[in-house]
Amino acid sequence: MRIGLDVMGGDFAPEAPLKGAILAHENFGKTDSIVLFGDEVIIRKQMSNLNTDPDNFTIVHTSEVIEMSEHPTRAFKSKQDSSITKGFQMLREGTIDAFASAGNTGAMLVGSIHAVNTVEGISRPATAAVFPRVGGGSNIILDVGTNVDVKPENLFEFAILGKLYAEYVFHVDNPKVGLLSIGAEKEKGNVATKSAYQLLEQAKTFEFVGNVEGRDLFRDKADVIVCDGFTGNVALKQAESFYRIMTKRGIKDDYLERFNYENYGGTPVLGTKSPVMVGHGISNAKAFKNMLLHSREMAHADLPAKIERSVIKNIEVSR
C-alpha cells in the first residue's frame, strides 16, 4: 500500500509530519510505502537534518500550500499544485491508496467530496472519532463535524458507515448502533432524531439499541453512536478539553491517557471512494505516525470497497 502524506499541512509542518513519517516507516512492512507531498527542497533539507535517507520515501514535489486561513473551495480550485490538491489528484487516479493531512480541514473535505467522491448510495461522507470506554474497548461516534445539519436519511447512512468501520477496522463482531439523543425513550429528541429512530429500528442488517444519552458515550451500551456533526463536534472537543484539564492538573491515569488524540492521529472521512484521514492542526510527530498507521490499516481493510459493495444492499433491505 502507498500511503500519501501532506508534509506542508499542520501547525508544526514540515518538521512534525516528516518526523511522524520516519517513525511510521519503521513500522511499515516491505509492501507498504509512504509518499510525501510538499516542497522537495525543504523535505530533503529536513531529512538531512534528521539524519534520514530520503530514498526511503517517494517525494512528490509541490510548489503551493493551502493555508489554514484560506477559503477551502477557492483554494482547492486555484492552487492546483498544492500538497493537498496534488494528493487528492493521485488518490483519485489510484497512484496512492490513502491520503492524510493535518492541513486545512475544509480543503480536505472539499477534496474528499469533489475529487475522490462518495460511494454510491451515500449522500454525505462523515468523520468518525473514537471514545474510550471505562470498561475497556472503544465507541465510535459519527459525525463529528462534517455535517452540522442532517436529515434522518443521513443519520441512517452514518449508522451503516459506522457499523462497517467498527466491523472491518476495529474488528467488532456485530456492532451495536445507538442514536445520540436527550433521552432513552424513542419519543425524545428533535425532529431529525425522532424520524431517524423510525428508520433505524426497522434496520435488519445491524443491531439498533435505541437512543443513547451523553452519559453513555463512554459506556458499552453501543459500539457505534450516530449524531449530527454539530453535536458530535461539541462532544468530541469537550472530551479533548477534559483530557487537557486533567493533564495540566498533573492527574495521570491509564484510562484518561486514552483520550490523548496523539494515540489515534486523526479522524477518517467515511463514505468516500478512497481512504482519507484528517488530523489535528496541532499534530506532533507521534500523532502523524499514528495517522499514517491508521491510514494504512484502512487501506489494507479495503473499507471503501466494502462500503460500496454493502451500502446499497443495506439501505434497500433496511428500508
C-alpha positions, 0 to 999 in steps of 0.5 A: 500500500502507498500511503500519501502524506501532506508534509506542508499541512499542520501547525508544526509542518514540515518538521512534525509530519516528516518526523511522524513519517520516519517513525511510521516507516519503521513500522511499515512492512516491505509492501507498504510505502509512504509518499510525501507531498510538499516542497522537495527542497525543504523535505530533503533539507529536513531529512538531512537534518534528521539524519534520514535517507530520503530514498526511503520515501517517494517525494512528490514535489509541490510548489503551493500550500493551502493555508489554514486561513484560506477559503477551502473551495477557492483554494482547492480550485486555484492552487492546483499544485498544492500538497493537498490538491496534488494528493487528492489528484493521485488518490483519485487516479489510484497512484496512492491508496490513502491520503492524510493531512493535518492541513486545512480541514475544509480543503480536505473535505472539499477534496474528499467530496469533489475529487475522490467522491462518495460511494454510491448510495451515500449522500454525505461522507462523515468523520468518525472519532473514537471514545474510550470506554471505562470498561475497556474497548472503544465507541465510535461516534459519527459525525463529528463535524462534517455535517452540522445539519442532517436529515434522518436519511443521513443519520441512517447512512452514518449508522451503516458507515459506522457499523462497517468501520467498527466491523472491518477496522476495529474488528467488532463482531456485530456492532451495536448502533445507538442514536445520540439523543436527550433521552432513552425513550424513542419519543425524545429528541428533535425532529431529525432524531425522532424520524431517524429512530423510525428508520433505524429500528426497522434496520435488519442488517445491524443491531439498533439499541435505541437512543443513547444519552451523553452519559453513555458515550463512554459506556458499552451500551453501543459500539457505534453512536450516530449524531449530527456533526454539530453535536458530535463536534461539541462532544468530541472537543469537550472530551479533548478539553477534559483530557487537557484539564486533567493533564495540566492538573498533573492527574495521570491515569491509564484510562484518561491517557486514552483520550490523548488524540496523539494515540489515534492521529486523526479522524477518517472521512467515511463514505468516500471512494478512497481512504482519507484521514484528517488530523489535528492542526496541532499534530506532533510527530507521534500523532502523524505516525499514528495517522499514517498507521491508521491510514494504512490499516484502512487501506489494507481493510479495503473499507471503501470497497466494502462500503460500496459493495454493502451500502446499497444492499443495506439501505434497500433491505433496511428500508 
